[in-house]
Amino acid sequence: MKGEVIDDRALVMAEGDTVATAIEDLEAGVELRVDGGVIELGEDVEFGHKIAITAMDRGDRVRKYGEVIGAATREIEAGEWVHTHNCESMRGRGDVGAGEDERVETDGAADATTEGDSE
């Protein structure tokens, strides 16, 4: 299997990723050992959804698969569920660059909690 399994509960797809994918339903309070430290989930995270494995500021790139998949629309703490309520997708968008080192100005449109796919 490619990637790194964390405590048999989450998968980091590639080095440098800022999120892991839950490989089972996880409850708030679960602790995961990441990069020599421990992060605690602040909320339930369903199978297939993303978990921040590092803190991110608004505009920071969200990385999964070794690729930039979006930008944080607000501060995201390590251990927080990452989805459309705090991450704006950049995949397939021609109006914003997905450069490695730059931050993105987000309009905050993704600040409302929404349910949807688990990309």
N, C-alpha and C positions, 0 to 999 in steps of 0.2 A: 504494500500500500504506500502511495506517496503521501508526503506530509508527516506530521507528528501528532500522535494521539496523546492527549492530556488526561491523565487519570481515568482512562477508559470512558470518558464522558464528552470530550470535545476534540475536534480535529483542526489543527492549524495546517492549512494547505501548502504554504510556502514560507521560506525564510523572509522576514521583513513584513509579514502580514500584521495588521493591527487588530484583526478579528479572528476568532475561532468559530467553528460551526458545531452546534450541539448535536451529538450523535445519539441522544436520548432526551426525553423530557427532563428538564432540570428545575429544581425548586429553589426559591430564594434562600440564601444562606449557605448553599453548597460552596465549598472552597475548592479551587483549582490551583495546582502548582504550576506556575508559569515563569520561565526564565529565572529560576532560583528564588522566586518570591511566591506569595499566595494572594490570589484575588478571590473575593467573596461576591457571589451573585446577589445583586440588590433586588432582584425580582425573578419570577418564574421565566424560564426561557424554553420554548417548545423545540422539539426535535427539528433539526434542519435550519434553525434560526441562528443569527450571529450574536456573539458575545465579544465585547471589547476586551482585548487582552492588554491594552495600554490606554492611558488617559489621552483624550484628544480635545483640542480646542475647536471652537467654531471655525470652519474653513479648512481644517486639517483634512488631508487625504485619508480615506478609508481604503485599506488594502486587503484584498482577498485573492487567492490564486496567484500571488506575486504580482498582481495588477491593481491599478487604481480603479475601484468600482464606484466611488462616490466621495462626497464631502460631508463632514459633520456640519449640521445646521445649528448646533449648539454645543456646549461643553458636554463631553461624554466621559464618564468615569470608567476605569477598568472594572470589569464585572457587570457592566450594564448591557442590557439587551440593545442591539443595534438593528434598527429597521427604519421604515419610512417616517417615523415620528421624530427621528434625530439624524437621519442621513439622506441626503439628496443624491439620487443616482446620477452618474456621469457616463455610464456605459452607452455607447452608441450616439452620444450627443455631439453634434458638430459645432454647437454654439459655445462650448467651454473646452479648454484644453485639459488634458489629463496629465500634465507635466509632473514629474516626480517631486520637485522641490518647491513648487509654488503652492500658495494657499488659494482657496476659492472664496469669492464673495458669494454668500448664499442669500436668498431672499427670505429665508425662514419659512417658506411655504410648507416644508415638511415637519413643522413643529407640532402639528396636530397628530394625535395618535390614530393610526389607521391599521387595519389588518390587511394582509395581502400575501403575496408570494414570499418565500423565505430566502431569496437570493442572498 
